[in-house]
Amino acid sequence: MPDLPAPSSTGVRIAGDRYQWLVAWQGCVAAVRDAALRAPNPVVAVGVEVDDAGNLDDVVLYRQAPPHTYTQVKYAADSSTPVNEDYLLKPSDRGGPSILQKMAQAWQQLTKDGAPVDLALLSNRSPDAEDPLVSLRDSRTQLLVPKAAQQGPKSKKGQARTRWADGAGLSEEMLLDLLRVLRFDLARDVMHLHEHLQMLMFAAGLRFDEEAMHAGADWVARQVADGQRRLSLADIREAIQTLRLAAGSSRAVVSIATLKPDPMAEDADYAVDWTERFEGASAYLKRRPLAPATWAQLQEDIEAAPYRMPPGTTAVAVTGSLRLAPAFVVGAAFRMVTGADLAVVQRSQLWSSAEPYEAPLPPAVDEYALDLGPDLAVAIAVATDPAQDVLDFLTEQQIPVSRLLVLRPPGGAKDNSIPDAATANALAVGIREHLRRACRPHPGIHLFQAGPMGLSLLLGNRWNRLRPTTVYEDVNAHQVYEKAFVIDA
């Protein structure tokens, strides 16, 4: 890819505006989803560059009851200016108040009547890991406290607090009050923002392709140009209808991350973040828990998900990054027999367990005799054929199975053998129906998979009236596979 020229000042300003419109559209999508799911304190309107919020006016989420969320959006063309003391306390180019001083003034204005507020500095800039206070930011809450309030006045933290308080025009006590409600939502690069917004649109029952995402942002930009600073829920719904963005119903969100952090975790009804509990230096290499973490602990966390959903939840969106065995267990935790409808994004498509299909798709079957014990081994060969690896593993590890069934799509194993959700559902049902008959003489099933993650989720969702099942994961080690989970079926 050729080097790009440095952006002009106009280009930077346009990119910054675009970034802000995307953040505002994200608030609009949150309002729609909150209303559909009857959230306890829903977003009821979105403000853009409002008149009464001081320097926290870029995007405002008005909730049914305070605290409302006031966000200052700061876009940077490059990474040369991390968020640190210098950035926050530097006077403006014209010698005016610093960013922190402006936010402090806005906070005092917004809270003068005693109303609680939620404040945020949202930026694609990264936090400075060397800054005495910014480095203390809690990634879960995005707040600098309680750590920023610790240690005495002569410590590095204490001296930094003094400088921040003086720069903000506040007492140190008031500065800490500000920092208790001011979130530093940082390192939100454009790609991260796009991914988060598209997943939120998916969970809200909207089209979530790039065209749909940008159509929403364009609508926000037009409202601002026309002087419309407060976008009501009715306005947003009308825009969705006009832009033809509706694609289904809103869903509760379960976020399961084992490979890389999930941008949707903060919006999820239940989130499991095991990214630091899996071994491997990158998402590509993460395949199994890092001791002392165990597969059993991960299964316990996943199986808790149905009990953490809002009352009456049936439609669930699954987000995050996970391999096949965990995906299967997520599906099994929300089995169709309980009334659950699961959906996941698979190669930019919505794969829902409720997607209709004409008839079950019977798999092609190969059988291998092993006579190692009473159980049944099953290999799902969809993206590729794992038969030889599975046979070698079963023999070397002396897994107590009498035979191995290798189940393939009728057209054979290949990476595009399942084109859509209807085909995935039809094949999942075809596999289950075949195994219901095949497993009758066997006390247990040993399951191996090679296919799209979405199929594993949909197969687990329908895994009932079978046998207790041991699910294996491909850990790319000498023996290839490792026992991961055991589920009842």
Protein Blocks (a to p, Z undefined) as FASTA:
>chain_A
ZZdddddfklmmmmmmmmmmmmmmmmmmmmmmmmmnopabacfbdcehiaklojmlmbcc
ddfbdcdddddddddfblkbccdfklmmpccfkopacfklmmmmmmmmmmmnopacdddd
ddfbdcdfkbmklmmpcfklopabfklmgocfkbmklmmmmmmmmmnopafklmmmmmmm
mccdehiafklmmmmmmmmmmmnopafbfklmmmmmmmmmmmmmnopabdcfklmmmmmm
mnopagbdcdddddddfkbccfklmmpmbdcdfklmcgcjbfklpmbdcdfbdfklmmmm
mmmmmmmgcehiabdcdedjddfklmmmmmmmmgfklopacdddeehiacdfklccfbdc
ddddddddfklajbdcddddfkbccklmmmmmmmmnopacfbdcddddfkopafklpfbf
klmmmmmmmmmmmmmmmmmmpcbdcddddddfklmmmmmmmmghiadddddddehianop
acfbdcdZZ
